[in-house]
Amino acid sequence: MEIFERIRYARDRALEREQTERQRLADADTPELQQAASVRLATRQSVREALDDILDESSEDQLDKGR
């Protein structure tokens, strides 16, 4: 069971980082910063979704609360 707790922790951290990237994207004032934040956001989303798949859970509810 510990492995799933670790995966869940990693997924939750990825979600936090995803929210940070969303804020960076909103705050970006140049196209280069927007592009960089967008790429990082897409990466974070992919990681979180992969971990959701492993856990057979959805973190979308938590994501909606953070917006």
KOLGU-4560 file (N, C-alpha, C; in nm, 3 decimals, padded with zeros to 5 digits):
<recs>
<n_xx: 00.082 n_yy: -00.120 n_zz: 00.000 ca_xx: 00.000 ca_yy: 00.000 ca_zz: 00.000 c_xx: 00.086 c_yy: 00.126 c_zz: 00.000 mol: A seq: 1 type: MET>
<n_xx: 00.204 n_yy: 00.119 n_zz: 00.054 ca_xx: 00.290 ca_yy: 00.235 ca_zz: 00.063 c_xx: 00.323 c_yy: 00.293 c_zz: -00.074 mol: A seq: 2 type: GLU>
<n_xx: 00.338 n_yy: 00.207 n_zz: -00.173 ca_xx: 00.371 ca_yy: 00.257 ca_zz: -00.307 c_xx: 00.261 c_yy: 00.348 c_zz: -00.361 mol: A seq: 3 type: ILE>
<n_xx: 00.136 n_yy: 00.315 n_zz: -00.334 ca_xx: 00.027 ca_yy: 00.398 ca_zz: -00.381 c_xx: 00.022 c_yy: 00.530 c_zz: -00.306 mol: A seq: 4 type: PHE>
<n_xx: 00.059 n_yy: 00.529 n_zz: -00.180 ca_xx: 00.066 ca_yy: 00.653 ca_zz: -00.104 c_xx: 00.174 c_yy: 00.744 c_zz: -00.163 mol: A seq: 5 type: GLU>
<n_xx: 00.285 n_yy: 00.686 n_zz: -00.201 ca_xx: 00.393 ca_yy: 00.765 ca_zz: -00.262 c_xx: 00.352 c_yy: 00.819 c_zz: -00.399 mol: A seq: 6 type: ARG>
<n_xx: 00.284 n_yy: 00.738 n_zz: -00.476 ca_xx: 00.236 ca_yy: 00.783 ca_zz: -00.607 c_xx: 00.134 c_yy: 00.894 c_zz: -00.588 mol: A seq: 7 type: ILE>
<n_xx: 00.044 n_yy: 00.879 n_zz: -00.493 ca_xx: -00.057 ca_yy: 00.981 ca_zz: -00.465 c_xx: 00.010 c_yy: 01.112 c_zz: -00.422 mol: A seq: 8 type: ARG>
<n_xx: 00.114 n_yy: 01.101 n_zz: -00.339 ca_xx: 00.189 ca_yy: 01.219 ca_zz: -00.295 c_xx: 00.253 c_yy: 01.288 c_zz: -00.416 mol: A seq: 9 type: TYR>
<n_xx: 00.314 n_yy: 01.211 n_zz: -00.503 ca_xx: 00.377 ca_yy: 01.266 ca_zz: -00.623 c_xx: 00.272 c_yy: 01.334 c_zz: -00.712 mol: A seq: 10 type: ALA>
<n_xx: 00.156 n_yy: 01.272 n_zz: -00.724 ca_xx: 00.049 ca_yy: 01.329 ca_zz: -00.805 c_xx: 00.001 c_yy: 01.461 c_zz: -00.746 mol: A seq: 11 type: ARG>
<n_xx: -00.013 n_yy: 01.465 n_zz: -00.613 ca_xx: -00.057 ca_yy: 01.588 ca_zz: -00.548 c_xx: 00.046 c_yy: 01.699 c_zz: -00.563 mol: A seq: 12 type: ASP>
<n_xx: 00.172 n_yy: 01.664 n_zz: -00.557 ca_xx: 00.279 ca_yy: 01.763 ca_zz: -00.578 c_xx: 00.277 c_yy: 01.812 c_zz: -00.723 mol: A seq: 13 type: ARG>
<n_xx: 00.253 n_yy: 01.723 n_zz: -00.817 ca_xx: 00.244 ca_yy: 01.763 ca_zz: -00.957 c_xx: 00.127 c_yy: 01.859 c_zz: -00.977 mol: A seq: 14 type: ALA>
<n_xx: 00.018 n_yy: 01.834 n_zz: -00.907 ca_xx: -00.099 ca_yy: 01.922 ca_zz: -00.915 c_xx: -00.064 c_yy: 02.061 c_zz: -00.861 mol: A seq: 15 type: LEU>
<n_xx: 00.008 n_yy: 02.066 n_zz: -00.750 ca_xx: 00.050 ca_yy: 02.195 ca_zz: -00.694 c_xx: 00.139 c_yy: 02.269 c_zz: -00.793 mol: A seq: 16 type: GLU>
<n_xx: 00.231 n_yy: 02.198 n_zz: -00.853 ca_xx: 00.322 ca_yy: 02.259 ca_zz: -00.951 c_xx: 00.245 c_yy: 02.305 c_zz: -01.075 mol: A seq: 17 type: ARG>
<n_xx: 00.144 n_yy: 02.230 n_zz: -01.110 ca_xx: 00.061 ca_yy: 02.268 ca_zz: -01.225 c_xx: -00.009 c_yy: 02.401 c_zz: -01.196 mol: A seq: 18 type: GLU>
<n_xx: -00.059 n_yy: 02.417 n_zz: -01.077 ca_xx: -00.125 ca_yy: 02.542 ca_zz: -01.040 c_xx: -00.026 c_yy: 02.658 c_zz: -01.040 mol: A seq: 19 type: GLN>
<n_xx: 00.098 n_yy: 02.631 n_zz: -00.997 ca_xx: 00.202 ca_yy: 02.733 ca_zz: -01.002 c_xx: 00.229 c_yy: 02.775 c_zz: -01.146 mol: A seq: 20 type: THR>
<n_xx: 00.237 n_yy: 02.678 n_zz: -01.236 ca_xx: 00.262 ca_yy: 02.710 ca_zz: -01.376 c_xx: 00.146 c_yy: 02.788 c_zz: -01.437 mol: A seq: 21 type: GLU>
<n_xx: 00.024 n_yy: 02.756 n_zz: -01.395 ca_xx: -00.091 ca_yy: 02.834 ca_zz: -01.443 c_xx: -00.077 c_yy: 02.981 c_zz: -01.403 mol: A seq: 22 type: ARG>
<n_xx: -00.031 n_yy: 03.004 n_zz: -01.281 ca_xx: -00.011 ca_yy: 03.141 ca_zz: -01.235 c_xx: 00.102 c_yy: 03.209 c_zz: -01.312 mol: A seq: 23 type: GLN>
<n_xx: 00.210 n_yy: 03.136 n_zz: -01.336 ca_xx: 00.320 ca_yy: 03.192 ca_zz: -01.415 c_xx: 00.275 c_yy: 03.228 c_zz: -01.556 mol: A seq: 24 type: ARG>
<n_xx: 00.191 n_yy: 03.142 n_zz: -01.612 ca_xx: 00.139 ca_yy: 03.169 ca_zz: -01.746 c_xx: 00.055 c_yy: 03.296 c_zz: -01.745 mol: A seq: 25 type: LEU>
<n_xx: -00.028 n_yy: 03.311 n_zz: -01.644 ca_xx: -00.112 ca_yy: 03.431 ca_zz: -01.632 c_xx: -00.027 c_yy: 03.556 c_zz: -01.611 mol: A seq: 26 type: ALA>
<n_xx: 00.084 n_yy: 03.543 n_zz: -01.541 ca_xx: 00.170 ca_yy: 03.657 ca_zz: -01.510 c_xx: 00.272 c_yy: 03.688 c_zz: -01.620 mol: A seq: 27 type: ASP>
<n_xx: 00.289 n_yy: 03.599 n_zz: -01.715 ca_xx: 00.392 ca_yy: 03.616 ca_zz: -01.818 c_xx: 00.362 c_yy: 03.742 c_zz: -01.901 mol: A seq: 28 type: ALA>
<n_xx: 00.466 n_yy: 03.822 n_zz: -01.922 ca_xx: 00.446 ca_yy: 03.947 ca_zz: -01.994 c_xx: 00.516 c_yy: 03.952 c_zz: -02.130 mol: A seq: 29 type: ASP>
<n_xx: 00.577 n_yy: 03.841 n_zz: -02.168 ca_xx: 00.637 ca_yy: 03.833 ca_zz: -02.302 c_xx: 00.598 c_yy: 03.701 c_zz: -02.366 mol: A seq: 30 type: THR>
<n_xx: 00.598 n_yy: 03.696 n_zz: -02.496 ca_xx: 00.565 ca_yy: 03.569 ca_zz: -02.564 c_xx: 00.658 c_yy: 03.454 c_zz: -02.524 mol: A seq: 31 type: PRO>
<n_xx: 00.785 n_yy: 03.486 n_zz: -02.500 ca_xx: 00.881 ca_yy: 03.383 ca_zz: -02.461 c_xx: 00.846 c_yy: 03.323 c_zz: -02.325 mol: A seq: 32 type: GLU>
<n_xx: 00.810 n_yy: 03.411 n_zz: -02.230 ca_xx: 00.772 ca_yy: 03.362 ca_zz: -02.097 c_xx: 00.642 c_yy: 03.283 c_zz: -02.104 mol: A seq: 33 type: LEU>
<n_xx: 00.549 n_yy: 03.329 n_zz: -02.188 ca_xx: 00.423 ca_yy: 03.256 ca_zz: -02.205 c_xx: 00.447 c_yy: 03.118 c_zz: -02.264 mol: A seq: 34 type: GLN>
<n_xx: 00.533 n_yy: 03.111 n_zz: -02.363 ca_xx: 00.564 ca_yy: 02.982 ca_zz: -02.426 c_xx: 00.630 c_yy: 02.887 c_zz: -02.327 mol: A seq: 35 type: GLN>
<n_xx: 00.726 n_yy: 02.939 n_zz: -02.251 ca_xx: 00.796 ca_yy: 02.854 ca_zz: -02.153 c_xx: 00.699 c_yy: 02.803 c_zz: -02.047 mol: A seq: 36 type: ALA>
<n_xx: 00.614 n_yy: 02.890 n_zz: -01.996 ca_xx: 00.516 ca_yy: 02.849 ca_zz: -01.894 c_xx: 00.417 c_yy: 02.750 c_zz: -01.952 mol: A seq: 37 type: ALA>
<n_xx: 00.379 n_yy: 02.770 n_zz: -02.076 ca_xx: 00.284 ca_yy: 02.679 ca_zz: -02.142 c_xx: 00.343 c_yy: 02.539 c_zz: -02.156 mol: A seq: 38 type: SER>
<n_xx: 00.468 n_yy: 02.532 n_zz: -02.194 ca_xx: 00.535 ca_yy: 02.402 ca_zz: -02.208 c_xx: 00.545 c_yy: 02.333 c_zz: -02.072 mol: A seq: 39 type: VAL>
<n_xx: 00.585 n_yy: 02.408 n_zz: -01.970 ca_xx: 00.595 ca_yy: 02.349 ca_zz: -01.836 c_xx: 00.458 c_yy: 02.303 c_zz: -01.786 mol: A seq: 40 type: ARG>
<n_xx: 00.354 n_yy: 02.382 n_zz: -01.813 ca_xx: 00.219 ca_yy: 02.346 ca_zz: -01.772 c_xx: 00.175 c_yy: 02.216 c_zz: -01.839 mol: A seq: 41 type: LEU>
<n_xx: 00.199 n_yy: 02.204 n_zz: -01.968 ca_xx: 00.161 ca_yy: 02.082 ca_zz: -02.040 c_xx: 00.234 c_yy: 01.961 c_zz: -01.984 mol: A seq: 42 type: ALA>
<n_xx: 00.361 n_yy: 01.980 n_zz: -01.949 ca_xx: 00.439 ca_yy: 01.870 ca_zz: -01.890 c_xx: 00.381 c_yy: 01.829 c_zz: -01.756 mol: A seq: 43 type: THR>
<n_xx: 00.351 n_yy: 01.928 n_zz: -01.672 ca_xx: 00.292 ca_yy: 01.898 ca_zz: -01.540 c_xx: 00.158 c_yy: 01.826 c_zz: -01.555 mol: A seq: 44 type: ARG>
<n_xx: 00.077 n_yy: 01.870 n_zz: -01.650 ca_xx: -00.052 ca_yy: 01.806 ca_zz: -01.671 c_xx: -00.035 c_yy: 01.661 c_zz: -01.714 mol: A seq: 45 type: GLN>
<n_xx: 00.060 n_yy: 01.636 n_zz: -01.801 ca_xx: 00.085 ca_yy: 01.499 ca_zz: -01.847 c_xx: 00.128 c_yy: 01.409 c_zz: -01.733 mol: A seq: 46 type: SER>
<n_xx: 00.215 n_yy: 01.459 n_zz: -01.649 ca_xx: 00.262 ca_yy: 01.381 ca_zz: -01.534 c_xx: 00.145 c_yy: 01.352 c_zz: -01.441 mol: A seq: 47 type: VAL>
<n_xx: 00.066 n_yy: 01.455 n_zz: -01.409 ca_xx: -00.047 ca_yy: 01.436 ca_zz: -01.317 c_xx: -00.147 c_yy: 01.336 c_zz: -01.374 mol: A seq: 48 type: ARG>
<n_xx: -00.177 n_yy: 01.348 n_zz: -01.502 ca_xx: -00.273 ca_yy: 01.258 ca_zz: -01.563 c_xx: -00.221 c_yy: 01.114 c_zz: -01.566 mol: A seq: 49 type: GLU>
<n_xx: -00.092 n_yy: 01.097 n_zz: -01.589 ca_xx: -00.034 ca_yy: 00.962 ca_zz: -01.588 c_xx: -00.044 c_yy: 00.902 c_zz: -01.448 mol: A seq: 50 type: ALA>
<n_xx: -00.017 n_yy: 00.982 n_zz: -01.347 ca_xx: -00.027 ca_yy: 00.932 ca_zz: -01.210 c_xx: -00.172 c_yy: 00.904 c_zz: -01.173 mol: A seq: 51 type: LEU>
<n_xx: -00.264 n_yy: 00.986 n_zz: -01.221 ca_xx: -00.407 ca_yy: 00.957 ca_zz: -01.203 c_xx: -00.442 c_yy: 00.821 c_zz: -01.263 mol: A seq: 52 type: ASP>
<n_xx: -00.390 n_yy: 00.795 n_zz: -01.382 ca_xx: -00.418 ca_yy: 00.667 ca_zz: -01.448 c_xx: -00.364 c_yy: 00.550 c_zz: -01.367 mol: A seq: 53 type: ASP>
<n_xx: -00.244 n_yy: 00.565 n_zz: -01.315 ca_xx: -00.185 ca_yy: 00.458 ca_zz: -01.234 c_xx: -00.270 c_yy: 00.431 c_zz: -01.111 mol: A seq: 54 type: ILE>
<n_xx: -00.319 n_yy: 00.540 n_zz: -01.049 ca_xx: -00.399 ca_yy: 00.527 ca_zz: -00.927 c_xx: -00.545 c_yy: 00.493 c_zz: -00.957 mol: A seq: 55 type: LEU>
<n_xx: -00.583 n_yy: 00.504 n_zz: -01.083 ca_xx: -00.723 ca_yy: 00.487 ca_zz: -01.123 c_xx: -00.811 c_yy: 00.584 c_zz: -01.045 mol: A seq: 56 type: ASP>
<n_xx: -00.763 n_yy: 00.709 n_zz: -01.037 ca_xx: -00.832 ca_yy: 00.818 ca_zz: -00.969 c_xx: -00.832 c_yy: 00.939 c_zz: -01.060 mol: A seq: 57 type: GLU>
<n_xx: -00.906 n_yy: 01.040 n_zz: -01.019 ca_xx: -00.906 ca_yy: 01.166 ca_zz: -01.093 c_xx: -00.875 c_yy: 01.280 c_zz: -00.997 mol: A seq: 58 type: SER>
<n_xx: -00.780 n_yy: 01.363 n_zz: -01.035 ca_xx: -00.749 ca_yy: 01.480 ca_zz: -00.954 c_xx: -00.815 c_yy: 01.605 c_zz: -01.013 mol: A seq: 59 type: SER>
<n_xx: -00.900 n_yy: 01.588 n_zz: -01.110 ca_xx: -00.967 ca_yy: 01.702 ca_zz: -01.174 c_xx: -01.048 c_yy: 01.782 c_zz: -01.073 mol: A seq: 60 type: GLU>
<n_xx: -01.111 n_yy: 01.715 n_zz: -00.975 ca_xx: -01.188 ca_yy: 01.788 ca_zz: -00.874 c_xx: -01.099 c_yy: 01.881 c_zz: -00.795 mol: A seq: 61 type: ASP>
<n_xx: -00.981 n_yy: 01.833 n_zz: -00.757 ca_xx: -00.887 ca_yy: 01.916 ca_zz: -00.684 c_xx: -00.836 c_yy: 02.029 c_zz: -00.771 mol: A seq: 62 type: GLN>
<n_xx: -00.818 n_yy: 02.004 n_zz: -00.897 ca_xx: -00.771 ca_yy: 02.105 ca_zz: -00.990 c_xx: -00.875 c_yy: 02.216 c_zz: -01.002 mol: A seq: 63 type: LEU>
<n_xx: -01.002 n_yy: 02.181 n_zz: -01.012 ca_xx: -01.109 ca_yy: 02.280 ca_zz: -01.023 c_xx: -01.116 c_yy: 02.368 c_zz: -00.898 mol: A seq: 64 type: ASP>
<n_xx: -01.091 n_yy: 02.311 n_zz: -00.781 ca_xx: -01.093 ca_yy: 02.387 ca_zz: -00.657 c_xx: -00.980 c_yy: 02.490 c_zz: -00.652 mol: A seq: 65 type: LYS>
<n_xx: -00.868 n_yy: 02.457 n_zz: -00.716 ca_xx: -00.753 ca_yy: 02.545 ca_zz: -00.712 c_xx: -00.761 c_yy: 02.661 c_zz: -00.809 mol: A seq: 66 type: GLY>
<n_xx: -00.860 n_yy: 02.662 n_zz: -00.895 ca_xx: -00.872 ca_yy: 02.769 ca_zz: -00.995 c_xx: -00.949 c_yy: 02.886 c_zz: -00.940 mol: A seq: 67 type: ARG>
</recs>
